[in-house]
Amino acid sequence: MEQFDSKRFRAHLPVSFARDGYPGEARGLVYNLSIEGCKMTSNTRVGPGTYLSLRLYLPVPHAPVEVRLAAVRWTLEWDFSVTFLHMESEEVQRLNRYLAALETAHAVR
C-alpha cells in the first residue's frame, strides 16, 4: 500500500468524484487526508489506475476543495487511495490552511 511523504490526518469528510466516461458523480467519505492525496471509501468501485476529479467537502466555514486530477493507487474492497496530480494553486492553498488548522487542533488536545 502507498505511503504518503507528507503528514496525514484522520478525516471524516464527504467527497464527490467523477470518472471519465461515466455520467454523473459518485459519493464517498475521506478518512485519511494529506496535501498529496487521501484514502476514501465509496459504494462505487474503482480500479487502480483510474483517473478521477474530486470535490472534498471541508467543514464550514471552509469551501469545498476541487482536485482536477487524481489517480487511484490501490483498492481494497470499497476502500481506495488516491494521489492528487493536479490542483489549482488556490485550491492547494486552501487545503494547506485546512490541514494546518487540523494540526493546530491536534496539538492543543
Protein Blocks (a to p, Z undefined) as FASTA:
>chain_A
ZZdfbdcdddddddddddehiacjdddddfbdcfkbccdddfbdcdehiacddddddddf
bdcdddfbacdfbdchjaccdddfbdcfklmmmmmmmmmmmmmmmmmZZ
